[in-house]
Each structure stands twice: as C-alpha cells, then as structure tokens.
Amino acid sequence: MDKKDNNRNPITTSSMNIEKDLLSAEVPEQFQSVFLKAQSYINRYFNNRNNNAKEGMIEISGERYLLLRADTLALDFFDSVHNIYSESDEAHNVINGLLFDISYTMGQSDAKLFHKSMGFTDPLEKLSAGPLHFAHTGWAKVHIEPESNPTPDENYILRFKHSYSFEADSWIRKKRHSKTPVCIMSSGYSSGWCTESFGIPLITVEYSCRARGDEQCSFIMAPTHHIQGHLQRLLGMDGLYGLYFPRYFGRRDHEEKLWRMAFFDPLTELANRVRFREKMVIAFKRADRYHHLTVILFIDLDDFKLVNDKYGHGTGDAVLQEIAKRLRNNIRATDTIARLGGDEFAVLLSQVKERENINFITEKLISEIKRVINHKGANICITSSIGISIYPFDGSSPEMLISDADDAMYQAKQQGKDCYSFSDSNIPSS
C-alpha cells in the first residue's frame, strides 16, 4: 500500500498520552480530560500529512487541505470590498455577511467530519475537537473561560478568547486600526462547529478585539435569542455599539424582504401589478402550449370610499384585508390574485376550458365579497363590479388584457351593483 492509501486509514483516539500543558487550547479544569482525549486524535490527524506540490495537493489524513495567505481573508479582503463600495456601511455589511456565512458553513462541515471519524456522541466531546483543529490550522489559539456553561439547552453560554487571531493579526502587522471588531470568520466558524455539536442554533459575537486596540479578542456564544441579553449584562447598553450581531445567511432574509417589497402589496400580501404581469406572461405561454384559456377578472369594490369616510382608514384597511382573504380562499393554488391599487383587485385564472366555468367562478367571488364583514362592532357590506377579458381572444399582451378587463368592469358598473361583464370576446359561449 502506498503512502497516499495509508493517509486514508482511520485514526483512533487512544493511541497517545497527551499532557495537559501540551494542549493546543486553554480550557477550565473540568473540561481538560475531554480535551486531552480529542488532542490525541488531532495530533495524529495532523501528523499524517502528505505535501505533493507536483500534483498541487496537500492531504492531511486523506482529506485535501488548502494553504491560504491569511490577509486574503482579512485586511486585504476588507480593503478590496471597500474599494468597490463607496458607502462604508454597505461595505461592512457585505464583508461581515460573506465572511460569516462562509466560515459558519466551514465550521459546520468540519464538525460533521470530525464527529463521525472520532466517534464522539457527547456534545462537549464534539465541541472539544473544534478549538484544537482551529489552532492546528492557524486561525487562533482558543482560551475557554471558566464562566462558560456549554450545555445543549437554553442555558448554553461559551465565553472564550483568541490569542493571535489571524484576522486581528492582519491589521496589527500592517499597523492599521479598526473601529469595530474584525474577527468575523472566527465568530462564524465557532458558531457553525458548536451549532453542529450541540444541536441548537448558536451565534458568536466578538465584543473586544486587538485590531480595535483592546487587550484581547474576546467572544461570547449563546442561543441566537439570548446573545444580546448576555452582552448587555456584560457590557451595558453602551457597550453594544459597533458590535456585529450575525445571522447565518441573513442576506437571504434581507433579499426575501426586498423581493416581497418589489412584488407584493404590503397591506394584503397579495401580488402587486408588477408581479401580476409576470404571472400573466407565464400563463399566456402555457395557454399557447396546452390550448387553454387564460382569464383576467378586474374587480372594483363599489363605493368603497364611503367605508373610509364613515369608519376611518383603519377599518377600510381591515376590510381590504378581509376581501383579499376571501378571494384567496376561493381560487385554485394555480391561479393568482393581485391588488392593483386602492380598492381594485385582479384575478388571473389559468387553464380554463369553458365560458361557463368563468361565470361560475365570477359569481362565486361576487357572493363571497358581499358577505357581511364585522369589524369592531360595525357590520359592513361591500358589493363589487367585475370586468372579464380572455386570452387570446381579447389581446396578446398583459397590458391589453388588463385594459380590456378594466373597460368591461365599467360596463358592469353601469348595470348596477354585484354585476359582471365580459369584454368583446369572440369566444364561443360553450
């Protein structure tokens, strides 16, 4: 068996006797036996190394590793992003978000590998390999403080310091000073590893940093909903200023919020005009392919202004929300409802086969809309007028179909309340 095959042999944790002063992390007395056991494994793991520059590979115990210049993920990265973004606040958000998400995922992935290969099942044992792996890969030396209580429950708290953190060291070596803590990757990696170890969502915040001029790079880790309270008790409210409170892939939530703002009505949570148009384009393509009808119902609430005038805009908003709920509950999941503005709604019906189906659905919606709405003791009855256009008979574009349905709605209003009218469709009646 060649050397590379040997690298893939499993490693046992019982083959070395490690003295506590040789630990590559500093831990309280009650944790030392667990960490000594993990240190034996980690030493063997990193001693089983094969550098093969000819093939461009570094393998440690059969796992491929990369050597990266530390500054590329620290000060150099910081400066590069700031050169792209003119607004420093936005640059900080991008830097912190990217580095935290990447390192959190790395910590979680590494933890899964080591937990499996070491055979550890106890959460504290699973934790123990993290700081040791951290030190051997050059991130920092970890000092876990006695105030820590690493238990797999709401009372979890881990306070620790990093000696020679590569992120803070990057700033110090170049004689640069940061206004905020910079060890974001250290926070992310630790959060990911311990979340995987304890099975509860944990977040780490750095609250003092050598790059900021503090004596130590100090961190606190706790369940996400407790982290701010711990820091407030430790530092006071003023001490929270400038700290980064991370969220794993928080950008995703931010992007989701922006997406909903762009495409959905904030009051009713229905699609807005832009989103409705997009859905229409998709429905038209499907109609062409499968030879179905696509129907637009343009709904206007009759005399809705009187509701606002009599009961106030708060009640008017509540009525609009209730109407939106009723519309949503009475169409198929494949159809789309939008609030186009004010008291105007639209419904997109896809895959409709016959005109009679359109009549049935429209009459059902009119009936649902006019059911009495009780709000704060007031019984409010709303009627509606609905105009209907049909693709492809009334036009080939979303704008044409909406305009035709709008015109048909005014024709319905002329007939009286609770009426509907078709546009000049050439569709057969059956």
N, C-alpha and C positions, 0 to 999 in steps of 0.2 A: 504494500500500500504506500502511495507516495505521500509527500508532505501535505499536499492540499487535502487529501482524503482524511489524514489524521486530524486536520483542523476541525472536521465536522463531527468528531467523537463527542458524545455528551460529557459534561463535566459534573462531578459530584461535589457536594458542599462539605464533605467531611474529610478532605484529604490534607488540609493544612491547619496548623495550630497558630492562630494569629494573636499576638499580644495586643492589649487594648491601646498601648501607646503607638502602635503601628496603624491604627485605624485611619482611613483617609477621610474621616468626618469626625467631628466632636459631638458627642451625644451625652445626655444625662445618664447617670449610673444605672437607672432601671432599664435602659434600653440597650446597654452595652452587649449583653450576651446575644441578643438578636442580631446586632450589627456585626459582631465578630463572626457569626455564622455566615452572614452574607459576604463579609470581607474575604473569607476563604475562597468562596466561589468567584468573586470578582477578580481576585489576584490571578487565579488560574485562567480565567477567561481572557484577561488582557495579556498574560504571558504567552498565550497561544496565538502568536501573531505572525503573519506572512506578508512581507512587503515585496511586491512584484512590479517594479517600475517599468519593466519591459512590456508588461501587459496592461499597465496603468491601473493596477489594483492593489488595495490594502485590505487584507482579510484578518479579522480577529475572531478566533473560534468559529470559523466558517461563515461569519457574517461580514459582508462588504462594508467598509467604512470610508469616509472621505475626510481628508485634511483640508480645512478651510482657514484662510487668514482671518483672524478674529475681527479685524477692523472692517471687513466687508459686511459684517452683520451688526456693526456697532456704529462708530462715529462716521465712517465713510458712507454707510447707508443713510445715516441721518442727513449728512450734507448733500448727498445726491438727490434725495427726495425734496429737500428744501430748495434746491436749485430748480426743481420742476414746478413746485407750488409757490406762488408769490405770497399767499396768506399763510403765516406760520401756524395758526391754529389748525387749518386744514392739513398742513404737512404733518403736524403732530398726530392728528387722528389717523392719517394713512400709515405713518410709521408704526405707531403703537398697535393699531389693529392688525396689520400684516404680520409683524414680528410675534405678537402674542398668539395669533391663530396658528402660525407655522410651528412655533415651539410647543404649544399645547398639544398639537397633534403628534409631534415628535415624542413628547414625554409619554403620552398615552400609548403610542405604538411600541416604544421601547419597554414600557412596563409590561405590556401583554407578553412580549417575547421573554423577558426575564422571569416573570411569574410562572410561565409554562415550563421553561427549561430548568428552573430551580426547584420546581415542585412545591412552592410556598402557597399556603392557603390562608394563613392568618394575615389580617390586614397590616399589622405592624411589621411582620416579616416581609410582606410585599413592599411596604414603604422603604425598608432598610436598604435595598439594593439601589434605590434612586440616588441618594446623595453620594454613594460610593462610585456609581457609574458616572455621575456628574463630575466628580473630581478627576477620575481617570481620563475623561475626555476633554479636560482642560477648561471647563466652564467656570468652576469656582470650588473652593473648599467650604463645606457646609458645617455650620455650628448650630445645633438644635438646642434651644434654650429650655431650662427646667420648667418654665411656666406652660409648656406645651401639654396638650391633652389629646393625642391622636386616637380618637375612638370613632367607630363607624356610626355616628348618630349626630343629633343636633348640637351636641356639646363639643364637637371636634374643634380644636384650635391648634395650630402649629406656628410657633414663633421661631424664627431662625435668622442667622446672619451668614453672609457670604464673604469669605476672605478672598481677595484678589479676583473678584468677579471680572470676567473678560470684558463685559460691557463698560463698567465704570473705569477699568484699567485703560481702555481705549482712549477715553477722554483725558485721563490723568497723564498718560505718556505723552500726549500732544499738548499738554498744558492748557487744556480747554476747560471751561466751567459751564455746567448746565444749571438752568433754573429749576429743573424738575428731575426726579429720579429717572434713571436711564436703563435700569436692568429689566427690561420688558421680557426678553427671551427667558431669562432666569425665572421670572414670575410665571410665564406660560408653561415652561417645561415642568416646573414643580407642580403646577395646578393639574396638568394632564396626567402626570405619573400618580399623584395621590388620589385623584378622582377615580382612576382605574383601580387603585389599590383598595380603596375603602368603599367603593360602590355608591358614593354620594357626590353630588356636584359641589366642587370646591373651587375657590378662586383665591389667588395670591395677590397681595398689594405690597409694593415696596414703599416704605414710609420714611426711610433715610438712605442716603446714597453718597458714596465718596465722591462721585462726579459732581455733586452739588455742594461739596465741601463738608459733608457730615463725616463723623468719625468712622462709621460702619455702613455697609449696605445691609439694611435690616428689612425683614419681611414678616408679614402675618398672613396665614392661610386659614380660611374658615368657610362654612357653607355660604353660598352666594348671598343669601338674605340676612346673614349675620355679620358680614365683613365690615360694613360701615359702622355698626354699633361698637364692635371691638375697637376699631381705630379711634372712634370718637371718645371712648372711655380712656384709651391710651394717650391720645394726643390733644384732646379737646377739639371743639369745632374749628378753631382757627388752624389747627394742625392738619386739617383735611385739605386745605387749599393747595392746589398744584399736584395732588396725587392722582394717579391714573387708576380708575376702577374699571377693570377689563370685563368684557363679556365675550365668551367664546363665540366667534363668528357673529359679533354684534352688528357688523356691517350688513349681514343678511337681514336682520330685523329693520335696520335703517333703510335698506333698499326696498324691502317689502312696504314700509311706511310710505316712501316716496312713490312707489308704484301705485299704491292704493289712492294716494292723493291725486295722482295724474289720471287715473282711470275710473274712480268710483266717487259717488256722491257722498259727502261726509255725513249728511243728516240721515239718509235712508239706507246707506251702504249698498245701494243699487249701482249698476254700471252708469257711467255718465255718457254724454253724447259721443265722446271720442271712442270709448270702449265699445259702445253700441255699434258704431260704424264699422269697427274692426270685426265684430261678430257678424255683421251683415255681409261683409266681403267673403268671409269663410262660408257662410250659409249659402251664398249665391253659387260658389264653386261646387258645393255638394249638390245643390239643386240641379246644376247643369249635368253633373256626372250621373246622378241617380234618377233624374226626371221627376223630382218632387217640386211642389210649390213652396215658396217662402213668403210668409205673410207678415206685414207690418201693421200693428194696431197702434194708432196715435190716440192717446187718452187725455182728455182735458176734464178737470173737475169743474162742474157748473157752479158759478157764483161763489168760488172759494174765498174771494176777498171778504165776503160777509162774515166768514168764520173768524178771520183775523180781526176784523173791525169789532165784532161783538165780544169775542172771548180772549183776544190777545194773540200775539205771535207765538207764545209758548204753547198754547193749545193748538194753534194752527200747525206747528211743527209736529206735535204729538199725533194729530190727525193724519198728516202726510206719512209718518212712520207706520201708522196702523194700515193705511191704504197699501203701502209698499209691502207690508207683511202679508196682507190678503192676496195681493197679486202673486207674490212669490209662492204662496201655498196652493195656488190654483193653476199653475202651469207645470209642464214637464221639466225635468232637470236639463234636458237638451235645449230648452228654449231660454231666452234672455229677456230680462226686464231692465229698463233704464229710466232714470229720472232726467228728463231733458232740461229741466229748469222750472222754477216756480211750482205750479200745480199741474205740470204737463209730464206725462209718463209715456213710455213706448214699450211695446212687447214685440219681440221677434219670435215668430212661430216657424220652426223648420220642419221639413219632411211632412208637409200637409198634403193629403191626397185629394180631398173634395171640398167644394164650397160649403157644403152642409156642415162639415167639421168646423169651418171658420165661424159660421153662425152660432153653433153650439157653444164654442169657447167664448166668443164675444158676449153672448147673452149671460153666460155664467159669471164673467168678470163684472158686468154691469150689476148683476144681482148681488155679488159679494161687496162691491164698493158701496152700495146704498144701504147695506145693513147698518143699523144704528150704532154709533160709536159713543160709548160712555166715557167721559173724561172729567174727573174731579166733580162728579155730580151732574154734569151737563150731558144731555142726550143730543148728539149731533148727527144729522142725516145728510149725506153727500150724494149727489147724483153726478152722472158723467155723460160725456158725449165722446163717441169713438169713431175715428175715420180709419178706413182699411185700404191698403194697397197691396198688390200681389206681384211678386217677381215670378216670371219675366214679363207679365202682361202689361204692367204699368210703368216699366222702365228698367234700365240695366245698371243703374248706379245707386248707391245708398242715398245720395242727395235727392235724386229723382223720386225714389220710393217714399222717403220721409216727407218731401214736399207734397206729393200726391195724397198721402195719408192725412197730412195736415189740412189740405183743402177739403178732403172728404169729411173731416171732423167738423168743419164749419157748416157743411151741408147738413150734418146730423143735428147740429145746434138749432138750425132753422126749423127742424121738425119737432123740437121740444126736448125736454129732459129725458135721460135714460134711453137715448136713441143711438143708433149707429148707421153708418152709410159707407158703401163701397165707392172706391174711385172708379173711373170709367174703364174698368177691366173688360177685356174681351174673353175672359174665362167663361166657359160654359157653366150653367147653373148646376149641372150634375155630371 
